[in-house]
């Protein structure tokens, strides 16, 4: 499990070979943190409406599903990548696709690379987001170790192209300073509101859980479903 320090200060986004990054970010080593008090939290509609920051919540599954799971995850968190393959994939097949669970993905930013990955994944909108997330999580070891920031941003662009996005579209997404700031503000508010300080963290019908195996998650869900 990874703990993180959010970028409490303002985001500083600067150009460097097409790459952008946050000021005051930390590595993905285990670190505790304190979040400031945040008021007036507004929840994003699961129907795809943007919140006050202009950020759309990414949702899979039926709006009428009896159980809602919110996952807090980072694209640069190895445990999140493992969760994506070993837990989320069977969860989607057994519960999301069958109408039993609505699944919400909420971004967490350890570092600049996680922010860039989020901006690329969101570049194609909600329709492409989970497909791009699947690629980014499964290839995490490759693109996070591509080399310097320019090489990593180039690797992320390749992922975008695999999803059918054009270079100009990807360039615009990565250069969107306002979007970068909005994503970080949204992340900070969500994390403060839900008292999240590690990834992956799950909220199952509002109850917080740490990382777990699929069998343990299945036991919780089946208990809620009465089966």
C-alpha positions in Angstrom: 0.0 0.0 0.0 1.3 3.5 -0.9 0.7 6.6 1.2 1.0 10.0 -0.4 1.5 13.7 0.2 -0.8 15.7 -1.9 0.4 18.9 -3.5 -1.2 21.3 -1.0 0.5 24.3 -2.6 -0.6 25.6 -6.0 0.2 23.5 -9.0 3.1 24.7 -11.1 2.8 23.4 -14.6 5.7 24.2 -17.0 6.8 23.0 -20.4 9.7 20.7 -20.9 9.7 18.8 -24.2 5.9 18.6 -24.0 5.9 17.4 -20.4 4.3 19.1 -17.4 4.7 18.6 -13.7 3.5 19.6 -10.2 5.5 21.6 -7.7 6.1 20.1 -4.2 5.4 16.5 -5.3 6.8 13.6 -3.5 8.0 10.1 -4.5 5.8 7.0 -4.2 7.5 5.8 -1.1 5.3 5.2 1.9 4.6 8.6 3.5 1.9 9.9 5.9 0.3 13.2 5.4 -2.3 15.6 6.8 -4.9 17.2 4.7 -6.3 20.7 5.3 -9.9 21.1 6.3 -12.1 21.4 3.2 -15.6 22.7 3.1 -18.4 22.9 0.6 -17.5 19.5 -1.1 -19.6 18.9 -4.2 -20.0 15.4 -5.5 -19.7 14.8 -9.2 -22.8 13.3 -10.8 -22.3 9.7 -11.9 -24.2 10.6 -15.1 -21.1 12.4 -16.3 -21.8 16.0 -15.3 -18.8 18.1 -14.4 -18.3 19.4 -10.9 -17.3 23.0 -10.0 -13.8 22.3 -11.2 -15.0 21.0 -14.5 -13.9 17.5 -13.7 -16.1 14.5 -14.7 -16.2 11.5 -12.4 -15.4 8.3 -14.3 -18.0 5.6 -13.7 -18.6 2.0 -14.8 -21.9 0.1 -14.3 -25.5 0.7 -13.8 -26.7 3.9 -12.0 -29.3 1.6 -10.2 -26.7 -0.9 -9.0 -27.4 -1.8 -5.3 -23.7 -1.4 -4.4 -21.4 1.5 -5.1 -17.6 1.1 -4.9 -15.3 4.1 -5.2 -11.6 3.3 -5.7 -8.9 5.9 -5.0 -5.9 5.0 -7.2 -2.8 6.4 -8.7 -1.5 5.5 -12.2 2.0 5.3 -10.7 1.1 3.1 -7.7 2.3 -0.5 -8.2 -0.3 -1.8 -5.8 -3.0 -0.1 -7.8 -1.7 -1.7 -11.0 -1.9 -5.1 -9.2 -5.4 -4.4 -8.0 -6.5 -3.4 -11.5 -5.5 -6.8 -12.9 -6.2 -9.1 -10.0 -9.3 -7.5 -8.5 -10.9 -5.0 -10.8 -11.0 -7.3 -13.8 -13.0 -10.1 -12.1 -15.0 -7.5 -10.2 -16.1 -6.0 -13.5 -17.0 -9.3 -15.0 -18.9 -10.7 -12.0 -20.5 -7.6 -10.5 -20.2 -4.5 -12.6 -21.3 -6.0 -15.9 -24.1 -7.9 -14.2 -25.6 -4.7 -12.7 -24.7 -5.5 -9.1 -22.0 -2.8 -8.6 -21.5 0.7 -9.8 -17.7 1.4 -9.9 -16.2 4.9 -9.5 -12.5 5.6 -10.2 -11.0 8.6 -8.4 -7.5 9.8 -9.3 -4.8 10.3 -6.8 -1.5 12.0 -7.6 1.7 11.0 -6.0 3.8 12.8 -8.6 3.9 14.5 -11.9 3.8 11.3 -13.9 0.6 10.2 -12.3 -1.0 13.5 -13.2 0.2 13.3 -16.8 -1.2 9.8 -17.1 -4.5 11.0 -15.8 -4.6 13.8 -18.3 -3.9 11.4 -21.1 -6.5 8.8 -19.9 -9.1 11.6 -19.6 -8.2 13.1 -23.0 -10.6 10.8 -24.9 -13.5 11.4 -22.5 -15.5 8.9 -20.4 -16.0 6.6 -23.4 -12.3 5.9 -23.7 -11.2 6.4 -20.1 -11.4 2.9 -18.7 -9.8 1.3 -21.8 -6.9 3.7 -21.6 -6.7 3.1 -17.8 -6.4 -0.6 -18.5 -3.5 -0.1 -20.8 -1.7 2.3 -18.5 -2.0 0.0 -15.5 -0.9 -3.1 -17.4 2.1 -1.3 -18.9 2.9 0.8 -15.8 6.4 -0.7 -15.3 7.3 0.2 -18.9 6.2 3.8 -19.2 7.1 4.8 -15.6 10.7 3.6 -16.3 11.0 5.0 -19.8 13.7 7.4 -18.7 13.6 11.1 -18.3 10.4 13.2 -18.2 10.4 13.7 -22.0 10.6 9.9 -22.6 7.8 9.2 -20.1 5.5 11.8 -21.7 6.3 10.3 -25.1 5.3 6.8 -23.8 2.1 8.2 -22.5 1.3 9.8 -25.9 1.8 6.4 -27.5 -0.9 5.0 -25.2 -3.2 7.8 -26.3 -2.5 7.0 -29.9 -3.3 3.3 -29.3 -6.7 4.5 -28.1 -7.3 6.4 -31.3 -6.4 9.9 -30.2 -4.6 12.3 -32.5 -1.2 13.9 -31.6 -2.8 17.4 -31.6 -5.5 16.3 -29.2 -2.9 14.7 -26.9 -0.7 17.8 -27.0 -3.7 20.0 -26.1 -4.6 17.7 -23.2 -1.1 17.7 -21.8 -0.7 21.4 -22.1 -4.0 22.2 -20.4 -2.7 24.0 -17.3 -6.2 24.8 -16.0 -7.2 21.2 -16.2 -4.1 20.1 -14.3 -4.8 22.6 -11.5 -8.5 21.5 -11.5 -7.6 17.8 -11.2 -5.3 18.4 -8.3 -7.9 20.6 -6.5 -10.5 17.9 -7.1 -8.2 15.2 -5.8 -7.4 17.2 -2.7 -11.1 17.8 -1.9 -12.1 14.2 -2.5 -9.2 12.8 -0.3 -10.0 15.3 2.5 -13.8 14.5 2.4 -13.3 10.8 2.4 -10.2 10.8 4.8 -8.1 8.9 2.2 -4.4 8.7 2.8 -3.3 5.6 0.9 -3.9 3.8 -2.4 -5.6 1.8 -3.3 -8.5 2.7 -1.0 -12.0 1.4 -1.5 -15.2 3.0 -0.3 -17.9 0.3 -0.4 -21.3 2.1 0.1 -19.3 4.8 1.9 -17.4 2.4 4.2 -13.6 2.7 3.8 -11.5 -0.4 3.2 -7.8 -0.8 2.4 -6.4 -2.9 -0.4 -7.7 -6.4 -0.4 -7.8 -9.6 -2.4 -10.7 -10.4 -4.8 -11.9 -13.2 -2.5 -12.1 -10.8 0.5 -13.9 -8.2 -1.6 -16.3 -10.8 -3.0 -17.1 -11.9 0.5 -18.1 -8.4 1.4 -20.2 -7.9 -1.7 -22.0 -11.2 -1.5 -22.8 -10.4 2.1 -24.4 -7.2 1.1 -26.3 -8.9 -1.7 -27.5 -11.6 0.6 -25.9 -14.4 -1.3 
